[in-house]
Amino acid sequence: MYEFHGWANIHETTAEANAGSLELIIKNIQSFISELDWSSGLLELYPAKGNCYLSVGGFLNRKTSEAEEIIKLYQFIADQAPGSYGLLYTRDDEDIEGYDNQFRVFVLARGNIQLKEDVFLSPFVPVVEDDNE
């Protein structure tokens, strides 16, 4: 199973949430989202208190194109609004590169995305679940 949980706060620049183009940036992000082949999970862009937030989350039977689309969405946000920040936690229990027992974290900040290892819920077994072998 592939699971993902994330959020992002959309800011136009690192100095200002809205330097005058945030409305256009939000429209661009909404357009990007509308073009995704998205059929499951949570994917919502919403306004709150003068800011704009993204929430994503879900479970897929296996890592599919939807998983890649979420990472592309975060990269699109980084490119469009370099002041944005947020996290995307992912876990793929079928990962063949040795990450099948841990979360990986995509960190969005200052127009970049960095992949980090999780220190809070990993290793998944035994931190979250018991070994059932």
CYANA upper distance limits for C-alpha pairs under 8 A (distance plus 0.5 A):
  1 MET  CA     59 PHE  CA      7.39
  1 MET  CA     60 LEU  CA      6.34
  1 MET  CA     61 ASN  CA      5.20
  1 MET  CA     62 ARG  CA      5.41
  1 MET  CA     63 LYS  CA      7.74
  1 MET  CA     91 ARG  CA      8.44
  1 MET  CA     92 ASP  CA      6.38
  1 MET  CA     93 ASP  CA      6.10
  1 MET  CA     94 GLU  CA      7.34
  2 TYR  CA     59 PHE  CA      6.23
  2 TYR  CA     60 LEU  CA      5.62
  2 TYR  CA     61 ASN  CA      6.80
  2 TYR  CA     62 ARG  CA      5.77
  2 TYR  CA     63 LYS  CA      5.89
  2 TYR  CA     67 ALA  CA      8.48
  2 TYR  CA     90 THR  CA      7.71
  2 TYR  CA     91 ARG  CA      6.10
  2 TYR  CA     92 ASP  CA      4.86
  2 TYR  CA     93 ASP  CA      7.03
  2 TYR  CA     94 GLU  CA      8.36
  3 GLU  CA     57 GLY  CA      7.98
  3 GLU  CA     58 GLY  CA      6.25
  3 GLU  CA     59 PHE  CA      4.89
  3 GLU  CA     60 LEU  CA      6.79
  3 GLU  CA     90 THR  CA      6.11
  3 GLU  CA     91 ARG  CA      5.79
  3 GLU  CA     92 ASP  CA      7.08
  4 PHE  CA     56 VAL  CA      7.97
  4 PHE  CA     57 GLY  CA      5.68
  4 PHE  CA     58 GLY  CA      6.06
  4 PHE  CA     59 PHE  CA      7.10
  4 PHE  CA     88 LEU  CA      7.35
  4 PHE  CA     89 TYR  CA      5.95
  4 PHE  CA     90 THR  CA      4.86
  4 PHE  CA     91 ARG  CA      7.05
  5 HIS  CA     56 VAL  CA      6.26
  5 HIS  CA     57 GLY  CA      4.71
  5 HIS  CA     58 GLY  CA      7.14
  5 HIS  CA     88 LEU  CA      6.24
  5 HIS  CA     89 TYR  CA      5.65
  5 HIS  CA     90 THR  CA      7.12
  6 GLY  CA     55 SER  CA      6.42
  6 GLY  CA     56 VAL  CA      5.56
  6 GLY  CA     57 GLY  CA      6.64
  6 GLY  CA     86 GLY  CA      7.88
  6 GLY  CA     87 LEU  CA      5.89
  6 GLY  CA     88 LEU  CA      4.56
  6 GLY  CA     89 TYR  CA      6.45
  7 TRP  CA     53 TYR  CA      7.68
  7 TRP  CA     54 LEU  CA      5.81
  7 TRP  CA     55 SER  CA      5.05
  7 TRP  CA     56 VAL  CA      6.69
  7 TRP  CA     86 GLY  CA      5.97
  7 TRP  CA     87 LEU  CA      6.20
  7 TRP  CA     88 LEU  CA      7.03
  8 ALA  CA     53 TYR  CA      6.20
  8 ALA  CA     54 LEU  CA      5.50
  8 ALA  CA     55 SER  CA      7.29
  8 ALA  CA     84 SER  CA      7.34
  8 ALA  CA     85 TYR  CA      6.03
  8 ALA  CA     86 GLY  CA      4.50
  8 ALA  CA     87 LEU  CA      6.99
  8 ALA  CA    108 LEU  CA      8.21
  9 ASN  CA     51 ASN  CA      7.95
  9 ASN  CA     52 CYS  CA      6.67
  9 ASN  CA     53 TYR  CA      5.19
  9 ASN  CA     54 LEU  CA      6.99
  9 ASN  CA     84 SER  CA      6.08
  9 ASN  CA     85 TYR  CA      6.02
  9 ASN  CA     86 GLY  CA      6.64
 10 ILE  CA     17 ALA  CA      7.68
 10 ILE  CA     51 ASN  CA      7.57
 10 ILE  CA     52 CYS  CA      5.92
 10 ILE  CA     53 TYR  CA      6.36
 10 ILE  CA     54 LEU  CA      8.02
 10 ILE  CA     77 ILE  CA      8.06
 10 ILE  CA     81 ALA  CA      7.17
 10 ILE  CA     83 GLY  CA      7.65
 10 ILE  CA     84 SER  CA      5.05
 10 ILE  CA     85 TYR  CA      7.36
 11 HIS  CA     16 GLU  CA      7.22
 11 HIS  CA     17 ALA  CA      4.53
 11 HIS  CA     18 ASN  CA      6.93
 11 HIS  CA     22 LEU  CA      7.94
 11 HIS  CA     51 ASN  CA      8.26
 11 HIS  CA     52 CYS  CA      8.30
 11 HIS  CA     81 ALA  CA      6.32
 11 HIS  CA     82 PRO  CA      7.59
 11 HIS  CA     83 GLY  CA      5.17
 11 HIS  CA     84 SER  CA      4.94
 11 HIS  CA     85 TYR  CA      8.11
 12 GLU  CA     16 GLU  CA      6.91
 12 GLU  CA     17 ALA  CA      5.62
 12 GLU  CA     18 ASN  CA      5.97
 12 GLU  CA     19 ALA  CA      6.84
 12 GLU  CA     21 SER  CA      7.67
 12 GLU  CA     22 LEU  CA      6.30
 12 GLU  CA     25 ILE  CA      8.19
 12 GLU  CA     80 GLN  CA      8.15
 12 GLU  CA     81 ALA  CA      4.93
 12 GLU  CA     82 PRO  CA      6.68
 12 GLU  CA     83 GLY  CA      5.70
 12 GLU  CA     84 SER  CA      7.23
 13 THR  CA     17 ALA  CA      6.64
 13 THR  CA     18 ASN  CA      7.94
 13 THR  CA     19 ALA  CA      7.61
 13 THR  CA     81 ALA  CA      6.78
 13 THR  CA     82 PRO  CA      6.00
 13 THR  CA     83 GLY  CA      4.34
 13 THR  CA     84 SER  CA      7.72
 14 THR  CA     82 PRO  CA      7.31
 14 THR  CA     83 GLY  CA      4.47
 14 THR  CA     84 SER  CA      7.89
 14 THR  CA    110 ARG  CA      7.16
 15 ALA  CA     83 GLY  CA      7.79
 16 GLU  CA     83 GLY  CA      8.05
 17 ALA  CA     22 LEU  CA      8.05
 17 ALA  CA     51 ASN  CA      7.75
 17 ALA  CA     83 GLY  CA      7.62
 18 ASN  CA     22 LEU  CA      5.70
 21 SER  CA     25 ILE  CA      6.79
 22 LEU  CA     26 ILE  CA      6.56
 23 GLU  CA     27 LYS  CA      6.83
 24 LEU  CA     28 ASN  CA      6.72
 25 ILE  CA     29 ILE  CA      6.74
 25 ILE  CA     80 GLN  CA      6.86
 25 ILE  CA     81 ALA  CA      7.46
 26 ILE  CA     30 GLN  CA      6.57
 26 ILE  CA     52 CYS  CA      8.33
 27 LYS  CA     31 SER  CA      6.57
 28 ASN  CA     32 PHE  CA      6.69
 29 ILE  CA     33 ILE  CA      6.69
 29 ILE  CA     76 PHE  CA      8.08
 29 ILE  CA     77 ILE  CA      7.44
 30 GLN  CA     34 SER  CA      6.64
 30 GLN  CA     45 LEU  CA      7.91
 31 SER  CA     35 GLU  CA      6.93
 32 PHE  CA     36 LEU  CA      7.23
 32 PHE  CA     73 LEU  CA      7.94
 33 ILE  CA     73 LEU  CA      7.96
 36 LEU  CA     69 GLU  CA      7.45
 37 ASP  CA     66 GLU  CA      7.47
 38 TRP  CA     66 GLU  CA      6.88
 40 SER  CA     58 GLY  CA      7.56
 40 SER  CA     60 LEU  CA      8.44
 41 GLY  CA     56 VAL  CA      7.86
 41 GLY  CA     57 GLY  CA      6.14
 41 GLY  CA     58 GLY  CA      4.74
 41 GLY  CA     59 PHE  CA      7.25
 42 LEU  CA     55 SER  CA      7.43
 42 LEU  CA     56 VAL  CA      5.45
 42 LEU  CA     57 GLY  CA      5.41
 42 LEU  CA     58 GLY  CA      6.60
 43 LEU  CA     54 LEU  CA      7.86
 43 LEU  CA     55 SER  CA      6.30
 43 LEU  CA     56 VAL  CA      5.04
 43 LEU  CA     57 GLY  CA      7.33
 44 GLU  CA     54 LEU  CA      6.19
 44 GLU  CA     55 SER  CA      5.80
 44 GLU  CA     56 VAL  CA      7.07
 45 LEU  CA     52 CYS  CA      7.46
 45 LEU  CA     53 TYR  CA      6.14
 45 LEU  CA     54 LEU  CA      4.98
 45 LEU  CA     55 SER  CA      7.05
 46 TYR  CA     52 CYS  CA      6.12
 46 TYR  CA     53 TYR  CA      5.92
 46 TYR  CA     54 LEU  CA      7.03
 47 PRO  CA     51 ASN  CA      6.14
 47 PRO  CA     52 CYS  CA      4.86
 47 PRO  CA     53 TYR  CA      6.73
 48 ALA  CA     52 CYS  CA      6.60
 48 ALA  CA     53 TYR  CA      7.84
 60 LEU  CA     64 THR  CA      8.09
 62 ARG  CA     92 ASP  CA      8.06
 62 ARG  CA     94 GLU  CA      8.04
 63 LYS  CA     67 ALA  CA      6.38
 63 LYS  CA     92 ASP  CA      7.46
 64 THR  CA     68 GLU  CA      7.56
 65 SER  CA     69 GLU  CA      6.64
 66 GLU  CA     70 ILE  CA      6.94
 67 ALA  CA     71 ILE  CA      7.35
 68 GLU  CA     72 LYS  CA      6.73
 69 GLU  CA     73 LEU  CA      6.54
 70 ILE  CA     74 TYR  CA      6.89
 71 ILE  CA     75 GLN  CA      6.81
 72 LYS  CA     76 PHE  CA      6.55
 73 LEU  CA     77 ILE  CA      6.72
 74 TYR  CA     78 ALA  CA      6.72
 74 TYR  CA    108 LEU  CA      7.73
 74 TYR  CA    113 ILE  CA      8.19
 75 GLN  CA     79 ASP  CA      6.71
 75 GLN  CA    112 ASN  CA      7.93
 75 GLN  CA    113 ILE  CA      7.28
 76 PHE  CA     80 GLN  CA      6.53
 77 ILE  CA     81 ALA  CA      6.07
 77 ILE  CA     82 PRO  CA      7.83
 77 ILE  CA     84 SER  CA      7.70
 77 ILE  CA    111 GLY  CA      8.45
 78 ALA  CA     82 PRO  CA      5.46
 78 ALA  CA     83 GLY  CA      8.19
 78 ALA  CA     84 SER  CA      7.05
 78 ALA  CA    108 LEU  CA      7.41
 78 ALA  CA    109 ALA  CA      7.98
 78 ALA  CA    110 ARG  CA      7.88
 78 ALA  CA    111 GLY  CA      4.77
 78 ALA  CA    112 ASN  CA      6.31
 78 ALA  CA    113 ILE  CA      7.80
 79 ASP  CA    111 GLY  CA      6.42
 79 ASP  CA    112 ASN  CA      8.39
 81 ALA  CA    111 GLY  CA      7.45
 82 PRO  CA    109 ALA  CA      7.78
 82 PRO  CA    110 ARG  CA      5.65
 82 PRO  CA    111 GLY  CA      4.28
 82 PRO  CA    112 ASN  CA      8.00
 83 GLY  CA    109 ALA  CA      7.37
 83 GLY  CA    110 ARG  CA      5.86
 83 GLY  CA    111 GLY  CA      6.93
 84 SER  CA    108 LEU  CA      7.50
 84 SER  CA    109 ALA  CA      6.54
 84 SER  CA    110 ARG  CA      7.19
 84 SER  CA    111 GLY  CA      7.54
 85 TYR  CA    107 VAL  CA      8.09
 85 TYR  CA    108 LEU  CA      5.37
 85 TYR  CA    109 ALA  CA      5.01
 85 TYR  CA    110 ARG  CA      7.64
 86 GLY  CA    107 VAL  CA      6.66
 86 GLY  CA    108 LEU  CA      5.53
 86 GLY  CA    109 ALA  CA      7.34
 87 LEU  CA    105 VAL  CA      7.16
 87 LEU  CA    106 PHE  CA      6.24
 87 LEU  CA    107 VAL  CA      5.37
 87 LEU  CA    108 LEU  CA      6.54
 88 LEU  CA    105 VAL  CA      6.09
 88 LEU  CA    106 PHE  CA      5.48
 88 LEU  CA    107 VAL  CA      7.14
 89 TYR  CA    103 PHE  CA      6.85
 89 TYR  CA    104 ARG  CA      6.29
 89 TYR  CA    105 VAL  CA      5.06
 89 TYR  CA    106 PHE  CA      6.94
 90 THR  CA    103 PHE  CA      5.93
 90 THR  CA    104 ARG  CA      5.81
 90 THR  CA    105 VAL  CA      6.83
 91 ARG  CA     99 TYR  CA      8.45
 91 ARG  CA    100 ASP  CA      7.56
 91 ARG  CA    101 ASN  CA      8.24
 91 ARG  CA    102 GLN  CA      6.73
 91 ARG  CA    103 PHE  CA      5.14
 91 ARG  CA    104 ARG  CA      6.83
 92 ASP  CA     99 TYR  CA      7.85
 92 ASP  CA    100 ASP  CA      6.03
 92 ASP  CA    101 ASN  CA      8.35
 92 ASP  CA    102 GLN  CA      8.45
 92 ASP  CA    103 PHE  CA      8.27
 93 ASP  CA     99 TYR  CA      8.19
 93 ASP  CA    100 ASP  CA      4.74
 93 ASP  CA    101 ASN  CA      6.77
 94 GLU  CA    100 ASP  CA      6.13
 95 ASP  CA     99 TYR  CA      6.20
 95 ASP  CA    100 ASP  CA      5.21
 96 ILE  CA    100 ASP  CA      7.60
 99 TYR  CA    103 PHE  CA      8.06
 99 TYR  CA    104 ARG  CA      8.44
101 ASN  CA    122 SER  CA      7.57
101 ASN  CA    123 PRO  CA      6.00
101 ASN  CA    124 PHE  CA      5.69
101 ASN  CA    125 VAL  CA      7.02
102 GLN  CA    117 GLU  CA      8.45
102 GLN  CA    118 ASP  CA      7.63
102 GLN  CA    121 LEU  CA      7.83
102 GLN  CA    122 SER  CA      5.22
102 GLN  CA    123 PRO  CA      5.30
102 GLN  CA    124 PHE  CA      5.68
103 PHE  CA    117 GLU  CA      7.29
103 PHE  CA    118 ASP  CA      6.02
103 PHE  CA    121 LEU  CA      7.42
103 PHE  CA    122 SER  CA      6.52
103 PHE  CA    123 PRO  CA      8.10
103 PHE  CA    124 PHE  CA      7.83
104 ARG  CA    115 LEU  CA      7.44
104 ARG  CA    116 LYS  CA      6.46
104 ARG  CA    117 GLU  CA      5.40
104 ARG  CA    118 ASP  CA      6.00
105 VAL  CA    115 LEU  CA      6.18
105 VAL  CA    116 LYS  CA      5.50
105 VAL  CA    117 GLU  CA      6.44
105 VAL  CA    118 ASP  CA      6.59
106 PHE  CA    113 ILE  CA      6.67
106 PHE  CA    114 GLN  CA      6.08
106 PHE  CA    115 LEU  CA      5.09
106 PHE  CA    116 LYS  CA      6.73
107 VAL  CA    112 ASN  CA      8.46
107 VAL  CA    113 ILE  CA      5.86
107 VAL  CA    114 GLN  CA      5.67
107 VAL  CA    115 LEU  CA      6.84
107 VAL  CA    116 LYS  CA      7.69
108 LEU  CA    112 ASN  CA      6.31
108 LEU  CA    113 ILE  CA      5.14
108 LEU  CA    114 GLN  CA      7.30
109 ALA  CA    113 ILE  CA      7.10
118 ASP  CA    122 SER  CA      6.45
121 LEU  CA    127 VAL  CA      6.51
121 LEU  CA    128 VAL  CA      6.97
122 SER  CA    127 VAL  CA      6.72
122 SER  CA    128 VAL  CA      8.27
123 PRO  CA    127 VAL  CA      6.46
123 PRO  CA    128 VAL  CA      8.41
124 PHE  CA    128 VAL  CA      5.69
124 PHE  CA    129 GLU  CA      6.86
125 VAL  CA    129 GLU  CA      5.52
125 VAL  CA    130 ASP  CA      6.23
125 VAL  CA    131 ASP  CA      6.52
126 PRO  CA    130 ASP  CA      5.70
126 PRO  CA    131 ASP  CA      7.03
